[in-house]
Amino acid sequence: MKPVDMTRTGFLEESPGVKSSMRLMSFILLLFFIAFNTFYIYWLFQYRIALANAHVDVTVHMTPIIDLFFCLFDFVLLVGIFIPKYLQSLAELASKAALIPLPKTTSQSTSTSTSSTEVKQ
């Protein structure tokens, strides 16, 4: 087994050796976005071809189109994909600048309480 190179940051890592579920979620949603648009456009053209082969006037018949609502839906999906990571980055920058104190995790509070009881005894 090859040792892990701790100097490089991987594709789904925040820092070397630290996995990021936020990046993984954004990547999965981006793949869904690409697949959804690809299948929708494919289905749209197949539907129009089927109507043309059936000798139906496409201009009169109600056919699905790429309209403003589809574009808004795509925009909302893109915002939903990328905004959580952006907000996480802003929160991390604010905490590094000491503007927002980070809450202590349970492991930190347990270790500090253990060390304080050892000092008292």
VMD Tcl script that draws the C-alpha trace (Angstrom):
set ca {
  {0.00 0.00 0.00}
  {1.33 3.40 -1.01}
  {1.69 6.05 1.75}
  {-0.60 9.07 1.56}
  {1.07 12.24 0.30}
  {0.15 14.84 2.92}
  {1.50 17.80 0.92}
  {-1.14 17.71 -1.84}
  {-4.82 18.51 -1.51}
  {-7.08 16.03 -3.31}
  {-10.15 16.80 -5.41}
  {-12.65 16.18 -2.59}
  {-10.50 17.47 0.29}
  {-10.55 20.74 2.22}
  {-6.91 20.42 3.18}
  {-4.42 17.54 2.85}
  {-5.97 14.48 4.49}
  {-9.28 16.18 5.42}
  {-12.22 14.86 3.39}
  {-15.01 17.26 2.45}
  {-18.59 16.00 2.31}
  {-19.70 19.46 1.13}
  {-17.54 19.16 -1.99}
  {-18.79 15.62 -2.57}
  {-22.43 16.77 -2.30}
  {-21.81 19.66 -4.70}
  {-20.11 17.33 -7.18}
  {-22.99 14.81 -7.06}
  {-25.56 17.57 -7.55}
  {-23.56 18.98 -10.46}
  {-23.60 15.54 -12.10}
  {-27.37 15.38 -11.54}
  {-27.75 18.85 -13.08}
  {-25.81 17.84 -16.20}
  {-27.71 14.54 -16.54}
  {-31.10 16.22 -16.03}
  {-30.46 18.85 -18.70}
  {-29.03 16.29 -21.13}
  {-32.01 13.96 -20.77}
  {-34.52 16.81 -20.94}
  {-33.05 18.21 -24.16}
  {-32.79 14.70 -25.65}
  {-36.43 14.00 -24.74}
  {-37.48 17.38 -26.14}
  {-35.93 16.69 -29.54}
  {-37.25 13.12 -29.63}
  {-40.76 14.37 -28.85}
  {-40.58 16.95 -31.64}
  {-39.23 14.39 -34.09}
  {-42.08 12.01 -33.19}
  {-44.62 14.79 -33.77}
  {-43.03 15.66 -37.11}
  {-43.10 12.00 -38.17}
  {-46.77 11.81 -37.23}
  {-47.42 14.82 -39.48}
  {-48.63 16.98 -36.61}
  {-48.16 20.73 -36.92}
  {-45.62 21.46 -34.21}
  {-46.49 25.15 -34.11}
  {-50.13 24.42 -33.22}
  {-49.54 21.44 -30.96}
  {-48.43 22.14 -27.40}
  {-44.83 21.01 -27.28}
  {-42.43 21.40 -24.39}
  {-39.88 24.10 -24.94}
  {-36.94 25.58 -23.14}
  {-38.59 28.67 -21.73}
  {-38.08 31.12 -18.89}
  {-39.31 28.66 -16.24}
  {-36.83 26.01 -17.34}
  {-34.03 28.59 -17.22}
  {-35.14 29.71 -13.73}
  {-35.27 26.09 -12.59}
  {-31.73 25.57 -13.88}
  {-30.58 28.74 -12.14}
  {-32.10 27.60 -8.82}
  {-30.37 24.22 -9.19}
  {-27.02 25.90 -9.84}
  {-27.47 28.17 -6.83}
  {-28.38 25.15 -4.71}
  {-25.24 23.37 -5.90}
  {-22.65 26.08 -5.30}
  {-23.97 28.43 -2.58}
  {-23.53 26.01 0.39}
  {-19.81 25.64 -0.30}
  {-19.44 29.38 -0.75}
  {-21.20 30.06 2.57}
  {-19.01 27.48 4.28}
  {-15.90 29.22 2.92}
  {-17.17 32.59 4.15}
  {-17.83 31.16 7.62}
  {-14.34 29.67 7.75}
  {-12.75 32.96 6.69}
  {-14.77 34.86 9.28}
  {-13.76 32.42 12.03}
  {-10.09 32.71 11.03}
  {-10.38 36.48 11.26}
  {-11.82 36.00 14.79}
  {-15.06 37.72 13.86}
  {-17.14 34.69 14.80}
  {-15.99 32.43 17.62}
  {-16.33 28.76 16.78}
  {-18.26 26.61 19.26}
  {-16.24 24.03 21.12}
  {-16.80 20.44 20.12}
  {-17.52 17.76 22.68}
  {-14.04 16.27 22.37}
  {-12.44 19.64 23.19}
  {-14.69 20.29 26.16}
  {-14.12 16.75 27.50}
  {-10.36 17.04 27.28}
  {-10.34 20.43 29.03}
  {-12.59 19.22 31.83}
  {-10.40 16.14 32.35}
  {-7.25 18.20 32.54}
  {-8.81 20.64 35.02}
  {-9.86 17.81 37.37}
  {-6.36 16.35 37.24}
  {-4.86 19.68 38.25}
  {-7.25 20.05 41.21}
  {-6.35 16.66 42.65}
}
mol new
graphics top color blue
foreach p $ca { graphics top sphere $p radius 0.5 }
foreach p [lrange $ca 0 end-1] q [lrange $ca 1 end] { graphics top cylinder $p $q radius 0.2 }
display resetview
